Amino acid sequence: MSQSSAGDLLAELESAGVRVWSEAGQLRFRAPQGVMTAERRDALRARRDEILAYLDTAADPVTLVPDPEHRHDPFPVTDVQAAYLLGRGRPSPTAGWPATATAS
């Protein structure tokens, strides 16, 4: 497992389902069972300081700020919602009927 940078190593771990973070100067991780092989643990240990520095300088976390004045403003629908609404239109005589199936 030769990684060119701490970011590459973290990207590989993330794609395997491993979450890595810094907490009080310590490197922490959470991974699905069996994902953190000895090779991956060794790579984390070997690059611990580099990974901690990378995590500290990575993009700032998003801060959510309440906006009570606009809490009831409409927001755009998602792609899935738009597709659902489009599929419920009536471009043909049978459009608009929900799909159902029954079996006896």
Rosetta blueprint (number, residue, H / E / L):
1 M L
2 S L
3 Q L
4 S L
5 S L
6 A H
7 G H
8 D H
9 L H
10 L H
11 A H
12 E H
13 L H
14 E H
15 S H
16 A L
17 G L
18 V L
19 R E
20 V E
21 W E
22 S E
23 E E
24 A L
25 G L
26 Q E
27 L E
28 R E
29 F E
30 R E
31 A L
32 P L
33 Q L
34 G L
35 V L
36 M L
37 T L
38 A H
39 E H
40 R H
41 R H
42 D H
43 A H
44 L H
45 R H
46 A H
47 R L
48 R H
49 D H
50 E H
51 I H
52 L H
53 A H
54 Y H
55 L H
56 D H
57 T H
58 A L
59 A L
60 D L
61 P L
62 V L
63 T L
64 L L
65 V L
66 P L
67 D L
68 P H
69 E H
70 H H
71 R L
72 H L
73 D L
74 P L
75 F L
76 P L
77 V L
78 T L
79 D H
80 V H
81 Q H
82 A H
83 A H
84 Y H
85 L H
86 L H
87 G H
88 R L
89 G L
90 R L
91 P L
92 S L
93 P L
94 T L
95 A L
96 G L
97 W L
98 P L
99 A L
100 T L
101 A L
102 T L
103 A L
104 S L
